[in-house]
Amino acid sequence: MPETPQQYTQRMLSYTDKKEPLAMQQAAPKKLAALLRGKTKRQLTRRPAPGKWSVAEILAHLADAEVAISWRLRQIVSSNGVAIQAFDQDAWAATMDYQHRDPKQYLDTYRALRETNIAVLKSISKELWANYGVHQERGNESISHIVSMTAGHDVNHFLQAQKILKKAR
């Protein structure tokens, strides 16, 4: 049975329990680069099972998710209470052909977008961290909440990538 939006939220937030989400986000690109270092294209593009993403596809997803997060953060900061549209990650993966994309390019994109997003987050007042958007599936999400969700999302996919690479040796 698929996860509900509330179950998904709780799972993502569980990865940040008692940790500093912004620091986790800041460390994520280096951790991801270290995880990928020395891996072959074959290791990165091997799917663990039919219908499951490879590490390269996970990387593409992380980069594209960062695009969505960039937009959401800017919308919420500038227009409190704005509607946040969900996106279909599987449709994005198929449409953008994640399976045949360059993992290094997506790592570079992820890193650049993340650094820019962190700079934006550090530059806004703490009062703006309470601004929220109304997510189409999950309801009200403040900047603070999105920062925690994003950190948890990173951990979730890093764990998936680690598991895939462990089996790909």
Buried (B, 14 or more C-beta within 10 A) or exposed (E): EEEEEEEBBEEBBEBBEEEEBBEBBBEBBEEBBEBBEEBEEEBBBBBBEEEEBBBBBBBBBBBBBBBBBBEBBEBBBEEBEBEBEEEEBEEBBEEBEBBEBBBBEBBBBBBEBBEEBBEBBEEEEEEBBEBBBEBEEBEEBBBBBBBBBBBBBBBBBBEBBEEBBEEBE
